[in-house]
Amino acid sequence: MAEEKVQRRLAAILAADIAGYSRLMGEDDVATVRDLKGHQAAVLPLVAEFGGRIIDTAGDGILAEFPSAVGAVECATRLQEVMQERNRDNPEGRRMQFRVGINLGDVIHDEARIYGDGINVAARLENIAEPGGICISEDVYRQIRDKLDVPCRDLGAKELKNIARPVHVYALGARPKEAAWRRKLSFRPRPVVVLAVVLALMAAATPFLWKGLRKPAEAPAATLAVLPFANQSGDAKRDYFSDGITEDIINALGRFSGIRVSAYNAVRAYKGRNPGRDEIRRDLDVRYVVQGSVREAESRVRVGVELSDAAKGTLLWSERYEGSGKEVFEIQDRVVKDIAGALAVKLTALEQRRAASKPPESMEAYDLVLRARELLLTSERVPNREARTLLARALQLSPNYAEAWAALALGEMQRALFGWIEDPGVAVRRAEDAAARALAVDDPGANARALGVLGNLHTFTGKFDAALVEADRAIALNPSDAFAYSLRGGVLMWTGRIAESIAASETARRFDPRLSSEGVFNLAFAYYLAGRYREALEALEPTLRAAPDLVFLQAVRAAAAAQLGEQDEARRAADQVRRLDPFFKVETFGTRLVQAEQRARAQEGLRKAGL
């Protein structure tokens, strides 16, 4: 048998951890975990911003890979600036400071992970860095010395633990705030020149100083709904194609900070309908509406799009696009950017890169993934099996197609959650592996989906801290991701952070008024735990009216009604619980709640209802 060829590449590796983390945990573990997760939510998105990808976030550490040493150092420097600002108001003993090590070296990779001495050296450099400091190897220094204006201090050759040869090490200081980030290190203006320039600028700016001190209010985000594009191909079986294009456009628009777009699940109810603007405004609470059509004919795709002001009932913009093959991805990119332009939304370069479609190697693979995603929406066993078969074919055609891996992760997670496999642990591992393969590809849309799946898996296995990190990473990629906000709300609820949980779940509901049953449970149960029993019943009512056989929603209804003293409704809900689950036990309800007092409150309401 031929030996498998090892895949190698040159990469800049960033390793970071919190100095004194064990001491902080010993003093107050709850506060330390809370603070750490807040810091991670602020700094982890920086990795993608500077062109890297996260390899691991175990414990208090961060391991990331960059194709460029410059990008890795830029990211590390910005990370330390962010942390300095976040620590400003914290007591000195509770400040968290990252130590960072960066090395440039040859690594072995297998898509999801990387290995090699290059990583080990970065980790050892992190160990010798000062709290709040950055240590880099000589190879990294050579790459940045003529490109970045960052003070460097030569520490000489260092013996690093378990590293065969000494490594020449440099310590980086804070970059000068007054200097341009990409100014050459060799450029050093004389103090007299600097003073003259500053005085001249101050004199020129005097008339505008007062005006400049007033920071303008941040413009509110444009609220938008993209209704399902009409399939005009003459074949109803091709609905999945127009639906898939709709969903991809929604996800791309959601990555713009200046736009708040309703979730795909929220607009599916309008498929095949022509709703009035007042109905859309009332149901989705949006100002603007996008409608469109997709026609496939003679191997070409024609897409028509129009943008309307739902408040005024006026057409703001319309356009027609046409292409074939992979040009469908260019069409999606143009639609997204044209909509943003019509709304006068300012897009950052990072947001434009995040919104760009990532075409697979095969258009057939794209078609297979769209069909599979449509089947997975049903959350039923037979469609799930069909979807996984389609995804297997898609990955044969395009082995590195991130959207296919993300969809497969969702399919395997459904198998685990709904018990469609004898050993759910096998499906969990398969889902984790598929999500890792999706995250190994630079595709923000697929990455956000994969992070959502990982977060749900962590919740399923009780790893709440890890689940919260994944939810925050997904939101950083897509600020309109209702699924990630709902996931965040559930994690915060189980860990006892009820006010934060309600805020996250209410945000999810704003993006998707038709939340999944799990999302409704998260919100209603959090209301209950906060003593907001009436709001809990109101949150449950629409879903239970459409699907009365959801036992856990009926349980929350019974408990909330009983706490309000509405015994008739409590008794009816309790009867439904017994009918749906004759083996329902009060003492097992809410046992995933971390705080014992909250578990007792949940079970108290059920007993008052007669269960």
Buried (B, 14 or more C-beta within 10 A) or exposed (E): EEEEEEEEEEBBBBBBBBBBBEEBBEEEEEEBBBBBBBBBBBBBBBBBBBBBBBBEBEEBBBBBBBBBBBBBBBBBBBBBBBBEEBBEEEEEEEBBBBBBBBBBBEBBBEBBBBEBBBBBBBBBBBEBBEEBBBBBBBBBBEBBBEBBBBEBEEBEEBEBEEBEEEBBBBBBEBBEEEBEEEBEBEEEEEEEEEEEEEEEEEEEEEEEEEEEEEEEEEEEBBBBBBBBBBBBBEEEEBBBBBBBBBBBBBBBBBBBBBBBBBBBBBBBBBBEEEBEBEEBBEBBBBBBBBBBBBBBEEEEBBBBBBBBEBEEEEEBBBBEBEBEEBBBBBBBBBBBBBBBEBBEBEBEEBBBBBBBBBBBEBBEBBBBBBBBBBBBBEBBEEBBEBBBBBBEBBBEBBBBBBBBBBBBBBBBBBBBBBEBBEEBEEBBBBBBBBBBBBBBBBBBBBBBBBBBBBBBBBBBBEBBBBBBBBBBBBBBBBBBBBBBBBBBBBBBBBBBBBEBBBBBBBBBBBBBBBBBBBBBBBBBBBBBBBEBBEBBBEBBBEBBEEEEEBEBBBBBBBBBBBBBEBBEBBBBBBBBBBEBEEEBEBEEBBEBBBBEEBBEBBBBBBEBBBB
